[in-house]
Amino acid sequence: MNEITVKKRVVGVDISLDKTTYAIVDVRGNVLAKDGFPTEDYPEINLFVSTLAERIVELVEKNGGYETIRSVGISAPGANFMTGCIVNTPNMPWKGVIPLSAMLRDQLGLAVAVANNSHIVALGEQAFGIAHGMRDFIAITLGSGTGSCIFSEGEVNLGFDGHAGEIGHTCVDINGRVCGCGNKGCLEAYTATKGIIMTAQEVMEASDEPSLMRGVENLTPKHISRFCDEGDQLAIEVFRRTGEILGLALANYASLVNPEAIIFTGGIARAGHWLIEPAKKSFEEHVFHNIQGKVKFLASELDESERNMLGASVLAWKVKEYSLFKE
């Protein structure tokens, strides 16, 4: 009789614009080992995939061996779980359609699943975070882009071909700013990093009032948030305007899908009440009246350095096991 070995570990990978991190994760969500390297050092996709495969093999061989790993899950901007591809992402160096899942599977000989970071965040929050036990919620990611994932009746809603939840590319102003996707007036053009900096520039140009923002050469949302804490009125106005637009978009979203909660993650969400309070006010003013006062606005409580790797590990368990090395 052949003995059946059940593999109890997976690899979770988080690809962001500046860094790629990867970790071995067990069935309980414990991060057993992790490492990373700069994404920007590999603008050519084939070299990036080869490097990622080599690094994963090196990590698992040092921590229990290759034969203990069941599968790999990856969080990547613009990724589509249904196709396993990164698709026309405006914020990454690799353009067009990148069959990342197939490319890495061929090099590792293991099953590989790929999804966008909002999808991954939702999985992580539902399994290990603040959405544990929830069946209907929206996860919002606020960073270099603006994304979301819909959890409906206990499952991720991906839509017809995997592109559901692209709230960042819904229109909030038909004559508005040009977005990185090429359309005008997208939410992302106001609530992602570049959009917030543009709002800050507009606020400063329209006022003679002194501001700490004026003396910063490479202004970031983190700077603006800190200046809000220091009482800078123009900085506070930047996040008020950003929150107002975000709240309007979320009100339209919630009126359609009726979530229990909206969960905020990403670097820009760290602005906290400076962003969330005006967003909540705008939300309640515009949402369908039967939903008013019922949708919770929640901030993720997971460790940011591990959240996406944990979510990617959840994705890894969902893909059918595959191995070139099985008898």
Salt bridges, closest charged atoms under 4 A:
GLU58 OE2 - LYS62 NZ 3.29
GLU188 OE1 - HIS169 NE2 3.60
GLU202 OE1 - ARG177 NH2 2.98
GLU230 OE2 - ARG226 NE 4.00
GLU237 OE1 - ARG240 NE 2.83
GLU237 OE2 - ARG241 NE 2.80
GLU244 OE2 - ARG240 NH1 3.58
GLU260 OE2 - LYS296 NZ 3.06
GLU277 OE2 - HIS273 ND1 3.97
GLU284 OE2 - LYS280 NZ 2.94
GLU285 OE2 - LYS281 NZ 2.80
GLU304 OE1 - ARG270 NH1 2.34
GLU306 OE2 - LYS34 NZ 3.40
